[in-house]
Every structure is written in structure tokens, then in C-alpha cells.
Amino acid sequence: MKKGKFLSNVLMYSFLVITCFFSSFPFFWMVSAATNKSIDIIKGKVFFGTNLIENFLTLIKTVNLGQIFWNSLRNSAVGTLAGIFICSLAGYGFQIYRDKRKDRLMSILLLSMMVPFASKLVPLYLMFSKAKLLDTTMGFILPFISTAFLIFFFRQSSVSFPIEIVQAARVDGLGEFSIYARVYFPIMAPTFAAAAIVTFMNNWNQYLWPLIVLQKQENRTLPIMLTGFTAGYFIDYGMLMLAVTICTLPTIFLFVTQQRRFVAGILGSVK
């Protein structure tokens, strides 16, 4: 190996190791802090402690952790399934059916991404209040059930979808929804996986809208629970970091197990 090539590899891998360290250290500190006392965390202790069980017992005594976790999981799962179904149908239709007016409609949808969500909170709250959808799963997921980003994502991923397969399926007598379910979905599975991960993480981490629409304590989700721990005069950082760790683990597990499909879906690959 040439000296210049060797030096280049050393610099590259050194940079990657340093970047990996700084990227993973916050997560390591979060997990280690969940095992320490609050006073140890304030003092800056980085390594693991022996207070994990005490922090967990304090957490389950303070809040109904099982119910709150179930609320987050149910709302995120239902919102993800409904959002993926509706947005994939829209993206499929925008790409498969030929119509000049659909490009204008897509432009309007993309313009809607420029509107901040905070500016829609008041009209959304009034609408959902009149529809009696406060403190319901439907009230949680409806504002995010169809997003311009996901529709655009499915449309762009469908550009490489072979239209000849759709035409052949029509000749064989399949209906449009059967083509979507039996032809489009299996081929575009990586795109569906990537969209599911993004949608689930967005729903799981939602804070502002659930804070407004979920008013009863028994309907609160994990992000709202976390902010409640910082509202008092004394903050138990050990319990707080354990709750943050529990809140983070499902999204990490989902991404790690579906990482290959996520990358393939983002790249828009079609097998």
C-alpha cells in the first residue's frame, strides 16, 4: 500500500471514529444516567450506577407508565397504518394515472408544506372540539393522516415503477385496488417500510398537538409525560432520564430492525 493511500485511510477512519463517538455519546450518557441518582447526574457522573430499580419504582409510582406507553403505541400505530394507506394510494394515483391537472394539484400540496403547523392549531382545535374528537385516538391522528411529504415521497418513489405491469394486470382483469394491493404493494415494499418508519417516529414524538387535543391525564402520551417531570420545583433527573430512555427505545428498535429497508426505500429502489 502506498504511503499516501495509507495516510488517507488513517485520516478517514480517525474522522469516522471521532464522529461516531460524539454521535453516540449522548445516547450512552442518557442510558447511564437512568441508572444513577439525581445528585450524581448533577455532579456530572458519566458511568453506570446502581439506582436503576429505584428510579423505575419511583417512575411507576409517579405516573401510570403502562397506560401512557399504550396510549403512545396505539396512537402511533393506528396513525402510521392509516397514513401509509391513504398517502400511498394518493402517491400511486398521482404517478400511475395520466392527467395534466394532477401536476397542478401536486404543486398546491407542496405549497401546503410551507404553512407552519402552529398557525393551524386554533382552527384545528375549534373543528375537533365541535366534532367532539378531543381526547380520542381519531383526534390525535387526523391532522397527520395525510401529509404532502408522504404523498410526494410515494409519488417520487413510484417514478421507477414499471407501468407495463399495471397495464398487463388490467388486461388480465384485475381491478385498480387489486393492482394496488397485489402488484404495487409487494414491489414497493422498501418504500412502504421507509415511510412507515418516518411516520411512526413523527407520530411517536408528537408533542404540540397531543398537548392540546389530549386533555385528560389518562390519555396523555410519553412526550407529554416527560415535560410534566420538569414542571415541579425539584426534578428527579434519574427518573427523568429513565423515562427518556423508555421513550426512545421503541423508535431505535424500529429503525435498527428495518434499517436496510429504510435505506432502500429512501433510495427509491424497485426490485
NORKA-V843748 format. One record per backbone hydrogen bond with DSSP energy under -1.0 kcal/mol. CO is the residue of the C=O (numbers start at 1). NH is the residue of the N-H. Records with the same first field share a line. If there is no record, write none. Layout:
# NORKA-V843748
CO=NH ; NH
This chain:
# NORKA-V843748
2=6
3=7
4=8
5=9
6=10
7=11
8=12
9=13
10=14
11=15
12=16
13=17
14=18
15=19
16=20
17=21
18=22
19=23
20=24
21=25
24=28
25=29
26=30
27=31
28=32
29=33
30=34
32=35
33=36
35=51
37=41
38=42
39=43
40=45
51=55
52=56
53=57
54=58
55=59
56=60
57=61
58=62
59=63
63=65
64=68
65=69
66=70
67=71
68=72
69=73
70=74
71=75
72=76
73=77
74=78
75=79
76=80
77=81
78=82
79=83
80=84
81=85
82=86
83=87
84=88
85=89
86=90
87=91
88=92
89=93
90=94
91=95
92=96
93=97
101=105
102=106
103=107
104=108
105=109
106=110
107=111
108=112
110=113
111=114
112=115
117=120
118=121
120=124
121=125
122=126
123=127
124=128
125=129
126=130
127=131
128=133
136=140
137=141
138=142
141=144
142=145
147=151
148=152
149=153
150=154
151=155
152=156
153=157
154=158
156=159
158=161
162=165
163=167
164=168
165=169
166=170
167=171
168=172
169=174
170=173
175=179
176=180
177=181
178=182
179=183 ; 184
180=185
183=187
184=188
188=192
189=193
190=194
191=195
192=196
193=197
194=198
195=199
196=200
197=201
198=202
199=203
200=204
201=205
207=211
209=213
210=214
213=135
216=219
217=220
221=225
222=226
223=227
224=228
228=231
235=237
236=240
237=241
238=242
239=243
240=244
241=245
242=246
243=247
244=248
245=249
248=252
249=253
250=254
251=255
252=256
253=257
254=258
258=262
259=263
260=264
261=265
262=266
263=267
264=269
